[in-house]
Amino acid sequence: MTWTQAAFGRITLGLKMLGFLVLLGLAASFVWMVQETRRYADAVVATQEVRVAAAQLLGSLQDAETGQRGFLLTGDAAYLAPFEESEQALESDLPELGARLAAEGGNPALEATLDGLITAKLAEIRRTIALAQQDELAGAIDVVREGRGKALMDQIRGLLQGIEARALARLQDRSATLERAGGVLLAAALGGCALVALLGLATLTIAMRYTRDLDSAQAALKRANASLEQRVQARTGSLVAANEEIQRFAYIVSHDLRAPLVNVMGFTQELETALVAVREAMDRAEIEAPALVTPALREAVREDIPEAIGFIRSSTNRMDRLIGAILALSREGRRRLVAEPVPLGATLESLAGSLAHQLDARGAELRLQPPFPTLESDRLALEQILGNLLDNALKYLEPTRPGRILVRARREAGMHAIDVVDNGRGIAARDHGRVFELFRRSGPQDQPGEGIGLAHVRALARRMGGDIRLTSRLGEGSVFTLLLPDKLPAADPALQPSPEEQPA
């Protein structure tokens, strides 16, 4: 029989699951047995505690009787001390016995009966002592001879002996149950071990057969994949070429767009110059021939045309900034990253120094929390990423509270995680992914920018073998986490820009 991987997997998985269930059953049985043994031990302790409490209660009553008899026989008040001590001890002995009985599923009626009998017995003892103290010893002896005190003690002894007998009976039942459970568990353990041994033998047999089939399949696989590395290299070359074409296309498009934009900006300047001459001519006409200057002409020259030129200039300036940003991204994306030791702490201190004036002006604080690692990475790219994150944190602080920015580093999933934490205005949850997109911004547009920075940051982080993520709550602040490896990846697909892409 030829074993397929799926068939081998299903069969071995089934055998493993069966063995696991057997072991799980044995483990559950052992746990149950341990719990039963523990309950048995607790029952033994509880029984002993009931017996001790009952014996202590009976002993206190007997001590009280001893004090009574000694005082009646001798008239010596020293014999009253055992009675008084026993009387005090009984105040705690009976509740203690009740608590032990309650732990064993006690009988409140029994406790009430005992309480009544003990109260009656103590009353009988106090009566005889009181008569003796009043020199009526004969009356006291008559009370004793009535036999009521003895009858009360016999009832108390009977109740306490019944309590002890029931406790011992429960203990014997539990012991028998434990022995039966132990026998069943032993039989189950022996059967489970035998079944596990059979399952192990079956698994070993199947594995040996599968190994023989796998060896022949691997030989065929090696022959089929002899040229796999060449195919991967060819595919990688295609991807690199495609990336180069995308970068070149972005450069060419932005470069070609700049030429007509420059023409528009130039003609806009000429329109502004011509408008000055038209306005001067209209001013003279208003003086020399006012009838020629209609309200529509006046509104067009003084309001409509300047407003239109202003809109054109604003739009062309914005387009010029966007094209410049695309060109910068294109050139940066084609720059080859160079690995070198970069002390992160020194880099952050340098960036913090460059922001000192802005921090003072905003009344904000930037705190660096060491230790910081030394990365084997591209220094310029790392400075660009951290500089952009710190600049954004400072730019979007909440003006209604003192600004606080914290930078810290830690290890996460085998990489260095650098957190830039601020207490600024925060970013709404729906915009957490959008802020990393090109030309996309979040929140009020009250700060200068074109929506390029974070897109550039993410692109650089990924080229460096890492990534960046955002955690933020609107109105509370943001945490940008930069993830970077210890060393820059060896293969960088970026290529040097061609001569026509070099900046003029």
Residue pairs with C-beta under 8 A, 6 or more apart in sequence:
1 209
2 213
3 206
3 209
3 210
3 213
8 206
8 210
11 206
12 203
12 206
12 207
15 199
15 202
15 203
15 206
16 203
18 199
19 195
19 196
19 199
19 200
19 203
22 192
22 195
22 196
22 199
23 192
23 196
25 188
25 192
26 188
26 189
26 192
29 185
29 188
29 189
30 185
32 181
32 185
33 181
33 182
33 185
36 177
36 178
36 181
37 178
39 174
40 174
40 175
40 178
43 170
43 171
43 174
44 171
46 100
46 103
46 104
46 167
47 104
47 167
47 168
47 170
47 171
49 100
49 103
50 97
50 100
50 101
50 104
50 163
50 164
50 167
51 164
51 167
53 93
53 96
53 97
53 100
54 97
54 160
54 163
54 164
55 160
56 89
56 93
56 96
56 97
57 90
57 93
57 94
57 96
57 97
57 114
57 118
57 160
58 156
58 157
58 160
60 86
60 89
60 90
60 93
61 86
61 90
61 118
61 121
61 153
61 156
63 82
63 83
63 85
63 86
63 89
64 82
64 83
64 86
64 87
64 90
64 121
64 122
64 125
65 125
65 149
65 153
66 79
66 82
66 83
67 79
67 80
67 81
67 82
67 83
67 84
67 86
68 83
68 125
68 128
68 129
69 79
70 76
70 79
70 82
71 77
71 79
71 80
71 83
71 129
71 132
72 128
72 129
72 132
72 137
72 140
72 141
72 144
75 132
75 137
80 129
83 125
83 129
87 122
90 118
90 122
94 111
94 114
94 115
94 118
97 111
97 114
97 163
98 106
98 111
100 106
101 107
101 110
101 111
101 163
104 167
104 170
110 159
110 163
113 159
114 156
114 159
114 160
117 152
117 155
117 156
117 159
118 156
120 152
121 149
121 152
121 153
121 156
124 143
124 148
124 149
124 152
125 149
127 140
127 143
128 140
128 141
128 143
128 144
128 149
129 140
131 137
131 139
131 140
131 143
132 140
143 149
239 493
240 493
240 495
243 493
244 334
244 495
247 330
247 333
247 334
247 495
248 498
248 501
250 326
250 329
250 330
250 333
251 327
251 330
251 331
251 497
251 501
253 326
254 323
254 326
254 327
254 330
255 327
257 319
257 323
258 320
258 323
261 316
261 319
261 320
261 323
264 312
264 316
265 313
265 316
265 320
268 309
268 312
268 313
268 316
271 305
271 309
272 309
275 301
275 305
275 306
275 309
278 301
279 301
279 302
282 293
282 297
282 298
282 301
285 292
285 293
286 293
286 298
318 450
321 450
322 439
322 450
325 450
325 452
328 452
329 452
329 455
329 456
329 459
330 501
331 497
331 501
331 503
332 384
332 456
332 460
333 459
333 463
333 494
334 494
334 495
334 496
334 497
334 501
335 494
335 497
336 492
336 494
336 495
336 496
337 377
337 378
337 381
337 463
337 464
337 488
337 492
337 494
338 378
338 379
339 376
339 377
339 378
339 487
339 488
340 376
340 377
340 378
340 379
341 374
341 375
341 376
342 374
342 375
342 376
342 377
342 378
342 379
342 382
343 372
343 374
344 372
344 373
344 374
344 375
344 382
344 409
344 416
344 418
345 368
345 370
345 371
345 372
347 379
347 382
347 383
347 386
348 368
348 372
348 386
348 407
349 368
351 383
351 386
351 387
351 390
352 366
352 368
352 390
354 387
355 366
355 390
355 391
355 394
358 394
359 365
359 366
359 394
359 403
362 394
362 397
362 403
363 402
363 403
364 394
364 397
364 402
364 403
364 404
364 405
365 402
365 403
365 404
365 405
366 390
366 394
366 405
366 407
367 404
367 405
367 406
367 407
368 407
368 408
369 406
369 407
369 408
371 409
372 409
373 409
373 416
373 486
375 382
375 416
375 484
375 486
375 487
376 486
376 487
376 488
377 464
377 484
377 487
377 488
378 464
378 488
381 460
381 463
381 464
382 464
382 484
384 456
384 457
384 460
385 457
385 460
385 461
385 468
385 482
386 407
386 418
386 420
386 482
388 453
388 454
388 456
388 457
389 420
389 457
389 480
389 482
390 405
390 407
390 420
391 453
392 453
392 454
392 480
393 405
393 420
393 422
393 424
393 478
393 480
394 403
394 405
395 447
395 449
396 422
396 424
396 425
396 443
396 447
396 478
397 403
397 405
397 422
397 423
397 424
397 425
398 423
398 424
398 425
398 475
401 423
403 422
403 423
403 424
404 422
404 423
405 420
405 421
405 422
406 419
406 420
406 421
406 422
407 418
407 419
407 420
407 421
408 418
408 419
408 421
409 416
409 417
409 418
409 419
410 416
410 417
410 419
411 417
412 483
413 483
414 485
415 466
415 483
415 484
415 485
415 486
416 483
416 484
416 485
416 486
417 481
417 482
417 483
418 481
418 482
418 483
418 484
419 479
419 480
419 481
419 482
420 479
420 480
420 481
420 482
421 477
421 478
421 479
422 477
422 478
422 479
423 476
423 477
424 477
424 478
425 443
425 474
425 475
426 472
426 473
426 474
426 475
426 476
426 477
426 478
427 435
427 442
427 443
427 470
427 472
427 474
427 478
428 442
428 443
428 474
429 472
429 473
429 474
431 442
431 443
432 470
432 472
434 440
434 442
435 441
435 442
435 454
435 470
436 454
436 455
436 457
436 458
436 468
436 470
437 451
437 455
438 451
438 452
438 455
439 450
439 451
439 452
439 455
440 451
440 455
441 449
441 451
457 468
458 467
458 468
461 467
461 468
461 482
461 483
461 484
463 492
463 494
464 484
464 485
464 488
464 489
465 484
465 485
465 488
465 489
466 482
466 483
466 484
466 485
467 483
468 480
468 481
468 482
468 483
469 480
469 481
469 483
470 478
470 479
470 480
470 481
471 478
471 479
471 481
472 478
472 479
